[in-house]
Amino acid sequence: MDNSNFTYMLINNYCVVSVMSGTSLDGIDILYSKFSFDGKWNFKIIDFETISYSLEWKQKLKTLTQFSKTELNQIDSKYSEYLANQVLDFINSNSIENIDFIASHGHTALHNPGQGYTYQIGNRQIFADILKQKVICDFRVQDVGLGGQGAPLVPIGDKLLFGNYDFCINLGGFANISFEKNKRRIAFDICPVNIVLNHYVNHLGFDYDDKGKIAQSGTINFSLLEQMNDLSFYKQSAPKSLGLEWVKETVFPLIDSFNLETKDTLKTIVEHIAVQITKHIDIKQTEILITGGGAYNSFLIERIEALSKSKIIIPDNEIVEYKEALIFGLLGVLKDRNEVNCLKSVTGAKKDHSSGKIFNPKINV
């Protein structure tokens, strides 16, 4: 019997555990969701949890750019094992039995597509071996190899799962935006958000500025604001993306040179973020879906609304917090189907492609 035709038979229902760790170091987002296809993609979120990093891991992840290749390799192995065990605990504590695969973003250690590299730790074979599950991961490397930015990757999910909004903006470590233009998905990183705000509020002993209250109490330094808005990245055309290296080399030194009180720094940066975001939103009435930890920064949202005529939509908490993890689950589904999950219109790669690596657990591990 010739079984070759069965290669092209696709299932239309998937149960996926997806894992996301962002540059803001809020923790590890783990999500169990179901995807179904009936002419369009649908999803249902079943279980979710954010696991905070220990102080040791948080400090290590903050300083990944400072390690040698040998040290990073060792950290990668340990982080892959650590991540797998966190996912295993999640699966066991929620009594999850039906899993098609694990989809994992890993954690970005290095990202400089202009020099042809990006590196996410946590994408090793041991991940699959510990979980005894198929793992689909490391979604960025192939795109950079094809001349793309390797980021952002979420816009394919914005298009397929949240296409009813005019703009999708995520406020995480960085702000990124995605939208349709001339029947093409356009997306890019806008500016740093929580990676900078959290860095400075840490000086006061807080992990984050609750609802932006500290920033709201400060005063804008217009000289710093002007210099921030004048950074060369903002003059570049899309596709473009940001990484921790750029923040450490460019943003922190500039802010530190002003030696401001923390509340004034925070207020100035919030204004900078609002200015940069609203530059990319059409002045006509539009609906904008905002997700990510920054959606809880009420003061930042107020400033975006004040500078824009658009209607801001902040969805239910599980979408605010887990949208990126959800979409990496969808990226895994598309990779499993060998369908496009990376758009050249977004990343600047030579072609649309199906990105990611697939690890099957080794037998007898």
ZIVENBEL-V35872 format. One record per run of one state. SS is the DSSP state (@ for helix, = for strand, . for the rest). FROM is the first residue (numbers start at 1). TO is the last residue. If there is no record, write none. Layout:
# ZIVENBEL-V35872
{{SS/FROM/TO} {SS/FROM/TO}}
This chain:
# ZIVENBEL-V35872
{{./1/3} {@/4/8} {./9/12} {=/13/21} {./22/27} {=/28/37} {./38/40} {=/41/51} {./52/54} {@/55/62} {./63/63} {@/64/66} {./67/68} {@/69/93} {./94/100} {=/101/104} {./105/106} {=/107/112} {@/113/115} {./116/116} {=/117/121} {./122/124} {@/125/131} {./132/134} {=/135/137} {./138/140} {@/141/145} {./146/154} {@/155/161} {./162/166} {=/167/171} {./172/173} {=/174/181} {./182/183} {=/184/192} {./193/193} {@/194/204} {./205/209} {@/210/216} {./217/221} {@/222/229} {./230/231} {@/232/235} {./236/243} {@/244/256} {./257/261} {@/262/278} {./279/286} {=/287/291} {./292/292} {@/293/296} {./297/297} {@/298/306} {./307/310} {=/311/313} {./314/316} {@/317/336} {./337/341} {=/342/342} {./343/343} {@/344/347} {./348/352} {=/353/353} {./354/356} {=/357/359} {./360/365}}
